[in-house]
Amino acid sequence: MKNVSIVLVVLLLSSMSIIGQFSNTKNSSSFANLPKERVYVHHNESLLFSGEYLKYKLYCIDKSTKAASEISKVAYVALIDKSGKSVFTHKVRLNDGSGYGDFFIPTSVPTGSYKLLGYSEWMKNFEESGFFQTNVHIINPYQVTSESYLEPKMDSLQEALAANVSIQKSKGKDNKAVRSAFLDLSLDKSEVGKRKKVAVNITADNLASQQGDYAISVRKIDSIPSPERISSLSFYNNYVLKGTNKAKPGAKITHIPELRGEVISGTIVDKEGKQPVAGQRISLSLPGDKFLLKVATSDANGRFKFITEREYDNANAALQILSDDWDQFEVTLDGHDLRIGDMDYSDFQLSKKLNAYILQKSVQNQIENAFKEKRPDSILSAQHMAPYYRAFTASYNLDDYTRFNSIQETIVEVVDQVSIRRLNNGDHVFEIRPDEGFTDLSLLPMVFVDGLFLKRHEDLMDYSAKKIKSISFSRDKVMLGSQAFQGVLFFKTMDGGFYNDFYAPHIQNIELFKPQPQKEYFNQEYSANMKDDRTPDFRHQLLWNPNLDVSNGKKEVVFYTSDVAGEYELVVEGFTSNGNPVSVKERFVVK
């Protein structure tokens, strides 16, 4: 069934014109047969203060197979306020159907009730009730709180009575441990001191459980009541087994799934009439050490799309029209606006008796952030297989040769098999001789400087050769999209910052809405020689690991408590390899 679904999606993508005409009037029954996705977001907390992190892991599930979806390689997480405005929207690259990220709550976000959403681009074609939705409350003690979130003023007698009421922790069914038939979890102790080691033993008995995908969170339970978080089991019952399959009213398939990777799309129109331009080639260049280049061609509606299946670090990129009359066109990238109907937000009120607690936690958060450099998360650099055009067959380190002032002299005197030719319009272009046969004068090489693609070679001719560290090239013909090149020529500068200083009117510099970076989250340890460590430790989040690996059947997870006493909750959420939801909870006390 899964393969049938994937084939169906591919067929839909084979023609943009067919997709555009896929209307409700002629194909209403077809929507019921289209593959559906559901996104689950496991997040560390539903009540957050300014200065804390909302950490999450999302899972994209195929509604028909109940296993990890193969439709989308990218999904989205958004936090929406009551007015429908986005506080943040994150793009998350999916690996085997899951991905993760985090968001630091700044002081610019006011106290209020918010919705956390999870969805894919493909899901936008269907009713928004299928989007993952859950309530999140934020407390910002650094801004004036709206009266709607403040408890009504009390008279003197009521205040006297309230002064004798202690803050109560939420009790009830959530206070009980939650077990799963697929994972067994046991803590080595139910009570523990400050800055002490806690060991969690996790057992997965069968192969599907061992090959599952899970995240683990250990966090202090807040004294202020918070919205209930949706477990993977509740999500499975209400979103996967149930939930709407309907398309939007008057539906057309306007959102194509990101089947092969992240899609960066836009429109090309002529400047005068604002009419769409068809058949126009355009490039997307991502500079840097692991540079990437994409070439696309606009369709009859002036639409183009780049598919970036590889990870990248640099959010700064460059667009270039690949024709000499580039100044006749206007390029606009698509935004990521999310229009969603009315949502029910959970209400809450803050009373005066919470002042001391809010102040205490806010101070603790400030101290934690001040010492963040002592407990940093590590951002992992993007990893991908190098594209074939980054494989050079010859390289010249210019410090090994006599230095010349100009690029042209350097090419002539130092670099073999590369030359410079003057065109009829006076511009100069590079040429790379092929290994065999004659040079095709209609084909120019692909030229990069510090990873920035330069369509117009003349832009580099006046650059000082003394700033160039090395010149590398390959001589094979290269096809990228529908664009052909005779070889690849790469210039590396001394400081590697050519993109930051270079300007050309035909290059449109853009900032990409890039996927969240991969991280390795910090896990505090206290060894014997750290007993006298005077660094404050006010962590409320003791552990967050979005990639819990139980592939060996048994796993011991170790973490250390902080200086914050109270009741803590350990939560494991995720899915087995065959799609069964796993939700495990356990509590312990730090004294």
C-alpha positions as CSV (number, residue, x, y, z in Angstrom):
1,M,0.0,0.0,0.0
2,K,2.9,2.4,0.8
3,N,4.4,1.9,-2.6
4,V,1.1,2.5,-4.3
5,S,0.8,5.8,-2.4
6,I,4.2,7.0,-3.4
7,V,3.7,6.1,-7.0
8,L,0.4,8.1,-6.9
9,V,2.2,11.1,-5.6
10,V,4.9,10.9,-8.2
11,L,2.3,10.7,-10.9
12,L,0.6,13.8,-9.5
13,L,3.9,15.7,-9.7
14,S,4.7,14.7,-13.2
15,S,2.8,17.6,-14.6
16,M,2.2,21.0,-12.9
17,S,-0.6,21.8,-15.3
18,I,-2.4,18.6,-14.3
19,I,-2.0,19.5,-10.6
20,G,-3.3,23.0,-11.2
21,Q,-6.4,21.6,-12.9
22,F,-7.1,19.1,-10.2
23,S,-10.3,20.8,-9.0
24,N,-13.0,19.8,-6.6
25,T,-15.7,19.8,-9.3
26,K,-14.1,17.1,-11.4
27,N,-12.0,15.1,-9.0
28,S,-13.8,15.3,-5.6
29,S,-13.7,11.5,-5.2
30,S,-10.0,11.4,-6.1
31,F,-9.0,13.3,-2.9
32,A,-10.2,10.4,-0.8
33,N,-7.7,8.1,-2.6
34,L,-4.7,10.4,-2.2
35,P,-2.2,9.5,0.5
36,K,-2.5,11.4,3.7
37,E,0.0,12.5,6.3
38,R,-0.2,13.4,10.0
39,V,2.5,15.1,12.0
40,Y,3.0,14.6,15.7
41,V,5.0,17.0,17.8
42,H,6.5,15.8,21.1
43,H,7.6,18.9,23.0
44,N,9.3,19.2,26.4
45,E,6.9,21.6,28.1
46,S,3.5,23.3,27.6
47,L,4.2,26.2,30.1
48,L,7.3,28.2,29.3
49,F,8.8,31.4,30.7
50,S,10.8,34.0,28.8
51,G,14.4,32.7,28.6
52,E,13.5,29.1,28.3
53,Y,13.6,26.7,25.3
54,L,10.7,25.0,23.7
55,K,12.3,21.8,22.5
56,Y,10.5,19.4,20.2
57,K,10.7,16.4,18.0
58,L,8.2,15.8,15.2
59,Y,7.2,12.6,13.5
60,C,5.5,12.5,10.1
61,I,3.1,9.5,9.8
62,D,1.5,7.9,6.8
63,K,-2.2,7.8,7.7
64,S,-2.8,4.6,5.7
65,T,0.2,2.5,6.6
66,K,0.5,4.0,10.2
67,A,4.3,4.0,9.7
68,A,6.8,6.8,9.0
69,S,5.7,8.7,5.9
70,E,7.8,8.5,2.7
71,I,5.8,11.4,1.1
72,S,7.5,14.4,2.7
73,K,11.2,15.0,3.4
74,V,10.4,18.3,5.2
75,A,7.8,19.3,7.8
76,Y,7.0,22.5,9.7
77,V,6.4,23.6,13.3
78,A,4.8,26.9,14.1
79,L,3.8,28.7,17.3
80,I,0.7,30.9,16.6
81,D,-0.8,33.6,18.9
82,K,-4.5,34.4,19.4
83,S,-4.5,36.9,16.5
84,G,-3.2,34.3,14.1
85,K,0.3,35.8,13.9
86,S,3.2,33.4,13.8
87,V,5.7,33.7,16.7
88,F,8.0,31.4,14.9
89,T,7.8,28.9,12.0
90,H,10.5,26.3,11.7
91,K,11.3,24.1,8.7
92,V,12.6,20.7,9.8
93,R,14.4,18.2,7.5
94,L,13.0,14.7,8.1
95,N,15.3,11.7,8.4
96,D,13.2,8.5,8.1
97,G,10.1,10.4,8.9
98,S,11.3,12.5,11.9
99,G,13.3,15.6,12.8
100,Y,13.8,17.9,15.7
101,G,14.6,21.5,16.7
102,D,14.1,24.1,19.5
103,F,13.0,27.7,20.0
104,F,14.3,30.2,22.6
105,I,11.4,32.2,24.1
106,P,12.6,35.8,23.8
107,T,11.4,38.7,26.0
108,S,9.5,40.1,23.0
109,V,6.9,37.4,23.2
110,P,4.1,38.5,25.6
111,T,2.4,36.5,28.3
112,G,-0.4,34.6,26.6
113,S,-2.0,31.4,25.2
114,Y,-0.6,30.0,22.0
115,K,-1.0,27.1,19.6
116,L,1.8,24.8,18.6
117,L,1.1,23.4,15.1
118,G,2.8,20.6,13.1
119,Y,2.2,20.0,9.4
120,S,3.8,19.3,6.1
121,E,3.4,21.2,2.8
122,W,1.3,18.3,1.4
123,M,-1.1,18.6,4.3
124,K,-2.0,22.1,3.3
125,N,-4.2,20.7,0.5
126,F,-6.5,19.2,3.1
127,E,-8.6,20.6,6.0
128,E,-6.5,22.2,8.7
129,S,-8.2,20.2,11.4
130,G,-5.7,17.5,10.3
131,F,-2.8,19.7,11.5
132,F,-1.3,18.8,14.8
133,Q,-2.5,21.4,17.4
134,T,-1.8,21.7,21.0
135,N,-1.9,24.5,23.6
136,V,1.2,26.3,24.9
137,H,1.2,29.0,27.7
138,I,4.0,31.6,27.9
139,I,4.7,33.8,30.9
140,N,6.8,36.9,30.3
141,P,7.6,38.7,33.6
142,Y,9.5,41.4,31.7
143,Q,6.4,42.9,30.0
144,V,3.2,44.3,31.3
145,T,0.8,41.4,31.3
146,S,-2.6,41.8,29.6
147,E,-5.5,42.1,32.1
148,S,-7.2,39.1,30.4
149,Y,-4.4,36.9,31.9
150,L,-4.6,38.4,35.4
151,E,-6.9,37.2,38.2
152,P,-9.5,39.9,39.1
153,K,-8.6,42.1,42.0
154,M,-9.8,40.9,45.4
155,D,-10.9,42.8,48.4
156,S,-8.8,42.8,51.6
157,L,-10.6,39.8,53.1
158,Q,-10.1,37.7,50.0
159,E,-6.5,38.6,49.8
160,A,-6.0,37.6,53.5
161,L,-7.6,34.2,52.7
162,A,-5.5,33.8,49.5
163,A,-2.3,34.5,51.4
164,N,-2.8,31.3,53.4
165,V,-3.3,29.2,50.2
166,S,-0.2,27.4,49.0
167,I,0.6,26.8,45.4
168,Q,-0.7,23.4,44.5
169,K,0.9,21.1,41.9
170,S,-1.4,19.5,39.4
171,K,-2.6,16.1,40.6
172,G,-4.8,13.4,39.2
173,K,-4.2,10.8,36.6
174,D,-1.2,12.7,35.2
175,N,0.5,12.0,38.5
176,K,0.6,8.3,37.9
177,A,3.3,6.5,36.0
178,V,2.4,5.6,32.4
179,R,3.6,2.2,31.0
180,S,3.9,0.8,27.5
181,A,3.8,-2.7,26.1
182,F,6.7,-1.8,23.8
183,L,9.2,-0.2,26.1
184,D,9.9,-0.9,29.7
185,L,11.4,1.9,31.8
186,S,12.8,1.9,35.3
187,L,14.5,4.5,37.4
188,D,17.2,3.5,39.9
189,K,15.7,5.7,42.6
190,S,12.5,7.6,43.3
191,E,14.1,10.3,45.5
192,V,17.5,11.8,44.9
193,G,19.6,14.7,46.1
194,K,20.8,17.7,44.3
195,R,23.6,17.3,41.7
196,K,23.3,13.5,41.9
197,K,23.4,10.9,39.2
198,V,20.1,9.2,38.1
199,A,20.1,6.1,35.9
200,V,17.2,5.0,33.7
201,N,17.1,1.5,32.3
202,I,15.1,1.1,29.1
203,T,14.3,-2.3,27.6
204,A,12.8,-3.0,24.2
205,D,11.8,-6.6,23.8
206,N,11.0,-7.0,20.1
207,L,12.6,-6.0,16.9
208,A,9.9,-3.3,16.0
209,S,10.5,-1.7,19.4
210,Q,14.3,-1.8,19.1
211,Q,14.1,-0.2,15.6
212,G,11.7,2.5,16.8
213,D,12.1,6.2,16.9
214,Y,11.9,8.0,20.3
215,A,12.8,11.1,22.2
216,I,13.3,11.4,26.0
217,S,12.7,14.5,28.2
218,V,13.3,15.0,31.9
219,R,11.9,18.2,33.3
220,K,10.7,19.8,36.5
221,I,6.9,19.9,36.9
222,D,5.8,23.5,37.2
223,S,3.8,24.7,40.2
224,I,1.5,26.6,37.9
225,P,-1.1,24.4,36.1
226,S,-0.3,23.9,32.5
227,P,-2.1,22.6,29.4
228,E,-2.0,18.9,29.0
229,R,0.5,17.7,26.4
230,I,-0.7,15.3,23.7
231,S,0.9,11.9,24.0
232,S,1.8,9.8,21.0
233,L,-1.0,7.4,21.9
234,S,-3.6,10.1,22.1
235,F,-2.3,11.5,18.7
236,Y,-2.5,8.1,17.2
237,N,-6.1,7.5,18.3
238,N,-7.4,11.0,17.4
239,Y,-5.3,12.0,14.3
240,V,-4.2,8.8,12.7
241,L,-7.1,6.4,13.3
242,K,-9.6,9.2,13.2
243,G,-9.6,12.7,11.8
244,T,-10.7,14.3,8.6
245,N,-9.5,13.2,5.1
246,K,-11.3,16.0,3.3
247,A,-9.7,18.5,1.0
248,K,-10.3,22.2,1.5
249,P,-13.5,23.6,0.0
250,G,-13.2,24.3,-3.7
251,A,-10.0,22.3,-3.5
252,K,-7.1,22.2,-5.9
253,I,-3.8,20.5,-5.4
254,T,-1.8,23.7,-5.0
255,H,0.8,22.5,-2.5
256,I,3.1,19.8,-3.9
257,P,4.8,17.4,-1.4
258,E,8.5,17.9,-0.7
259,L,9.0,14.4,-1.9
260,R,12.8,14.5,-2.7
261,G,13.8,17.3,-0.4
262,E,13.3,20.9,0.5
263,V,11.6,22.9,-2.2
264,I,12.5,26.6,-2.8
265,S,10.2,28.1,-5.3
266,G,9.2,31.4,-6.9
267,T,8.0,33.3,-9.9
268,I,9.6,35.1,-12.8
269,V,7.7,38.0,-14.5
270,D,8.7,40.7,-16.9
271,K,9.2,44.1,-15.3
272,E,7.0,46.1,-17.6
273,G,3.8,44.1,-17.9
274,K,4.2,41.9,-14.8
275,Q,3.4,38.9,-17.0
276,P,4.8,35.4,-16.2
277,V,7.9,34.5,-18.2
278,A,8.2,30.9,-19.4
279,G,11.4,28.9,-20.3
280,Q,13.7,31.2,-18.3
281,R,16.7,29.5,-16.6
282,I,17.6,30.7,-13.1
283,S,20.3,29.6,-10.7
284,L,20.4,29.3,-6.9
285,S,23.9,29.5,-5.4
286,L,24.7,28.6,-1.8
287,P,28.3,29.7,-1.2
288,G,30.7,28.4,1.4
289,D,33.1,25.4,1.7
290,K,30.3,23.0,1.0
291,F,28.8,25.1,-1.7
292,L,25.8,24.0,-3.8
293,L,24.3,25.2,-7.1
294,K,20.8,24.5,-8.5
295,V,19.4,25.5,-11.9
296,A,15.7,25.6,-12.7
297,T,13.6,26.6,-15.6
298,S,10.3,28.6,-15.3
299,D,7.1,27.0,-16.6
300,A,4.2,28.6,-18.5
301,N,3.1,30.4,-15.3
302,G,6.6,31.7,-14.7
303,R,6.9,29.3,-11.8
304,F,10.2,27.7,-10.9
305,K,11.4,25.4,-8.1
306,F,14.7,24.2,-6.8
307,I,14.8,20.9,-4.9
308,T,17.6,20.8,-2.3
309,E,18.0,17.3,-1.1
310,R,21.3,18.0,0.6
311,E,21.9,19.6,3.9
312,Y,23.5,23.1,4.0
313,D,24.7,25.5,6.6
314,N,24.6,28.9,4.9
315,A,21.3,30.7,4.9
316,N,22.6,33.4,2.6
317,A,22.2,32.6,-1.1
318,A,22.2,34.2,-4.5
319,L,19.7,34.1,-7.4
320,Q,20.8,34.8,-11.0
321,I,18.8,34.9,-14.2
322,L,20.9,32.9,-16.7
323,S,20.4,35.2,-19.7
324,D,22.0,38.4,-20.9
325,D,18.7,40.4,-20.6
326,W,18.5,39.6,-16.9
327,D,17.5,43.2,-16.2
328,Q,14.1,42.8,-18.0
329,F,12.8,40.3,-15.3
330,E,11.7,40.4,-11.8
331,V,12.1,37.4,-9.5
332,T,10.0,36.8,-6.4
333,L,10.5,33.9,-3.9
334,D,7.5,32.3,-2.3
335,G,6.9,33.0,1.3
336,H,5.6,30.6,3.9
337,D,2.4,32.2,4.9
338,L,0.1,29.9,6.9
339,R,-3.5,30.9,6.8
340,I,-5.5,28.9,9.3
341,G,-9.0,29.3,10.6
342,D,-10.2,30.0,14.1
343,M,-8.6,27.8,16.8
344,D,-9.7,27.3,20.4
345,Y,-7.1,28.6,22.8
346,S,-7.0,27.5,26.4
347,D,-7.3,30.4,28.9
348,F,-5.4,30.9,32.1
349,Q,-5.0,33.5,34.8
350,L,-2.1,34.5,37.0
351,S,-2.8,35.5,40.7
352,K,-0.8,37.6,43.1
353,K,0.1,34.5,45.1
354,L,2.3,33.4,42.1
355,N,4.5,36.5,42.3
356,A,7.2,35.0,44.4
357,Y,7.3,31.8,42.4
358,I,7.4,33.7,39.0
359,L,10.2,35.9,40.4
360,Q,12.2,33.0,41.7
361,K,12.0,31.0,38.4
362,S,12.7,34.1,36.3
363,V,15.9,34.8,38.3
364,Q,16.9,31.1,37.9
365,N,16.4,31.4,34.1
366,Q,18.5,34.5,34.0
367,I,21.3,32.9,35.9
368,E,21.1,29.8,33.7
369,N,21.3,31.9,30.5
370,A,24.2,33.9,31.9
371,F,26.1,30.6,32.4
372,K,24.9,29.1,29.1
373,E,28.5,29.0,27.8
374,K,29.3,26.5,30.5
375,R,26.6,24.2,29.3
376,P,26.4,24.8,25.5
377,D,24.5,22.8,22.9
378,S,26.7,21.8,19.9
379,I,25.4,22.7,16.5
380,L,26.5,20.0,14.0
381,S,27.7,21.1,10.6
382,A,25.7,20.0,7.6
383,Q,26.7,16.6,6.2
384,H,26.1,15.5,2.7
385,M,27.7,13.7,-0.2
386,A,29.6,16.1,-2.3
387,P,28.0,16.8,-5.7
388,Y,30.0,15.7,-8.7
389,Y,30.9,19.3,-9.7
390,R,32.9,19.7,-6.5
391,A,35.4,16.9,-7.7
392,F,38.4,18.8,-9.1
393,T,41.1,17.2,-11.2
394,A,43.7,19.9,-10.9
395,S,44.5,22.5,-8.2
396,Y,47.0,25.4,-8.0
397,N,48.1,26.9,-4.7
398,L,49.2,30.3,-5.9
399,D,51.8,30.8,-3.1
400,D,53.8,28.1,-4.9
401,Y,54.2,30.3,-8.0
402,T,55.2,33.8,-8.9
403,R,52.4,36.1,-7.8
404,F,50.8,38.4,-10.5
405,N,48.5,41.3,-9.9
406,S,45.7,40.4,-12.2
407,I,43.5,37.4,-12.7
408,Q,44.2,37.4,-16.4
409,E,48.0,37.3,-15.9
410,T,47.7,34.5,-13.4
411,I,45.6,32.4,-15.7
412,V,48.0,32.9,-18.6
413,E,51.2,32.4,-16.7
414,V,50.3,29.8,-14.1
415,V,47.2,27.7,-14.9
416,D,47.3,25.1,-17.7
417,Q,44.3,24.1,-19.7
418,V,42.4,27.3,-18.7
419,S,42.3,30.5,-20.8
420,I,40.5,33.8,-21.1
421,R,38.6,34.8,-24.3
422,R,37.2,38.2,-25.2
423,L,33.6,38.4,-26.5
424,N,32.3,40.7,-29.2
425,N,30.7,42.9,-26.5
426,G,34.0,43.4,-24.8
427,D,33.4,41.1,-21.8
428,H,36.0,38.4,-21.0
429,V,35.1,34.8,-20.2
430,F,37.0,31.9,-18.9
431,E,37.5,28.7,-21.0
432,I,38.5,25.2,-19.9
433,R,39.8,22.9,-22.6
434,P,38.0,19.5,-22.7
435,D,40.1,16.3,-22.2
436,E,39.2,15.3,-25.8
437,G,38.0,17.1,-28.9
438,F,37.7,20.8,-29.6
439,T,36.4,23.5,-27.3
440,D,32.7,24.3,-27.8
441,L,32.7,28.1,-27.8
442,S,29.0,28.1,-27.0
443,L,29.6,26.5,-23.6
444,L,31.3,28.3,-20.8
445,P,32.6,26.8,-17.6
446,M,30.8,26.9,-14.3
447,V,32.7,29.5,-12.2
448,F,32.7,29.7,-8.4
449,V,34.5,32.1,-6.0
450,D,34.4,30.8,-2.4
451,G,31.4,28.8,-3.5
452,L,29.5,31.7,-5.1
453,F,28.5,31.0,-8.7
454,L,29.3,33.8,-11.1
455,K,27.3,33.7,-14.4
456,R,29.1,36.8,-15.7
457,H,32.8,36.1,-15.6
458,E,33.7,39.7,-16.3
459,D,32.8,40.4,-12.7
460,L,36.0,38.7,-11.5
461,M,38.4,40.1,-14.0
462,D,39.2,43.2,-12.0
463,Y,39.6,41.3,-8.7
464,S,43.1,41.4,-7.3
465,A,44.9,38.0,-7.9
466,K,46.9,38.6,-4.7
467,K,43.7,37.9,-2.7
468,I,43.3,34.5,-4.4
469,K,44.7,31.6,-2.4
470,S,44.1,28.8,-4.9
471,I,42.6,27.9,-8.3
472,S,41.0,24.5,-9.0
473,F,39.2,23.1,-12.0
474,S,37.8,20.0,-13.7
475,R,37.6,19.6,-17.5
476,D,34.5,17.4,-18.0
477,K,31.3,18.7,-19.4
478,V,28.7,19.3,-16.7
479,M,24.9,19.2,-17.0
480,L,22.9,20.9,-14.2
481,G,19.2,20.9,-14.8
482,S,18.8,22.0,-18.4
483,Q,22.0,24.1,-18.3
484,A,25.3,22.7,-19.8
485,F,28.8,23.9,-18.8
486,Q,32.2,23.1,-20.1
487,G,34.1,22.2,-16.9
488,V,34.1,23.8,-13.5
489,L,36.5,26.5,-12.3
490,F,36.9,27.3,-8.6
491,F,38.7,30.3,-7.0
492,K,39.4,30.2,-3.2
493,T,40.2,33.6,-1.6
494,M,42.6,34.2,1.3
495,D,39.8,35.0,3.8
496,G,37.0,33.0,2.2
497,G,34.6,35.9,2.4
498,F,34.1,36.9,-1.2
499,Y,30.3,36.6,-1.0
500,N,30.1,39.1,1.9
501,D,32.0,41.9,0.0
502,F,30.9,41.3,-3.6
503,Y,28.1,43.1,-5.3
504,A,26.7,42.8,-8.8
505,P,23.3,44.2,-10.0
506,H,22.4,40.9,-11.7
507,I,22.8,38.9,-8.5
508,Q,19.8,38.9,-6.1
509,N,21.1,38.2,-2.6
510,I,18.5,36.4,-0.4
511,E,18.2,34.8,3.0
512,L,16.8,31.4,2.8
513,F,14.2,29.9,5.2
514,K,16.5,27.0,5.9
515,P,15.8,23.9,7.9
516,Q,16.7,23.7,11.6
517,P,20.3,22.8,12.2
518,Q,21.1,19.4,13.8
519,K,22.3,19.7,17.4
520,E,23.9,17.6,20.1
521,Y,22.2,18.7,23.3
522,F,24.3,19.3,26.4
523,N,24.0,16.7,29.2
524,Q,25.4,17.9,32.5
525,E,27.7,15.6,34.4
526,Y,29.2,15.8,37.9
527,S,32.3,13.7,38.4
528,A,34.2,13.3,41.7
529,N,36.5,16.2,41.0
530,M,33.5,18.5,40.4
531,K,32.1,18.4,43.9
532,D,33.3,21.9,44.6
533,D,32.1,23.4,41.4
534,R,30.7,26.8,42.3
535,T,28.9,27.3,39.0
536,P,25.2,27.8,39.7
537,D,23.0,25.0,38.3
538,F,19.3,26.0,38.1
539,R,18.3,23.7,35.2
540,H,14.7,22.8,35.1
541,Q,15.3,20.7,32.0
542,L,17.7,17.9,33.2
543,L,17.8,16.0,29.9
544,W,16.6,16.3,26.3
545,N,17.6,13.7,23.8
546,P,15.6,13.6,20.5
547,N,17.4,10.5,19.3
548,L,17.0,7.9,21.9
549,D,18.6,4.7,20.5
550,V,17.4,1.4,21.9
551,S,18.6,-0.7,19.0
552,N,20.5,-3.1,21.2
553,G,17.4,-4.0,23.2
554,K,18.7,-2.4,26.4
555,K,19.8,1.1,27.1
556,E,21.0,2.9,30.2
557,V,20.4,6.7,30.1
558,V,22.3,8.7,32.7
559,F,21.6,12.3,33.8
560,Y,22.4,14.5,36.8
561,T,20.0,16.6,38.9
562,S,20.5,20.3,39.4
563,D,20.2,22.7,42.4
564,V,16.4,23.0,41.9
565,A,14.4,20.8,44.3
566,G,10.9,19.5,43.4
567,E,9.1,16.9,41.4
568,Y,10.4,15.9,38.0
569,E,8.8,14.0,35.1
570,L,10.6,11.7,32.7
571,V,8.8,11.2,29.4
572,V,9.6,9.0,26.4
573,E,7.5,9.5,23.3
574,G,7.8,8.0,19.8
575,F,6.8,5.1,17.6
576,T,7.9,1.6,16.9
577,S,9.2,0.8,13.4
578,N,5.8,-0.6,12.4
579,G,3.9,2.5,13.7
580,N,2.8,1.6,17.2
581,P,2.7,4.7,19.5
582,V,4.9,4.6,22.6
583,S,4.3,6.8,25.6
584,V,6.1,6.2,28.9
585,K,6.1,8.5,31.9
586,E,7.8,8.3,35.3
587,R,8.2,10.7,38.2
588,F,10.8,11.3,40.9
589,V,11.7,13.9,43.5
590,V,14.8,15.9,44.0
591,K,15.4,17.0,47.6
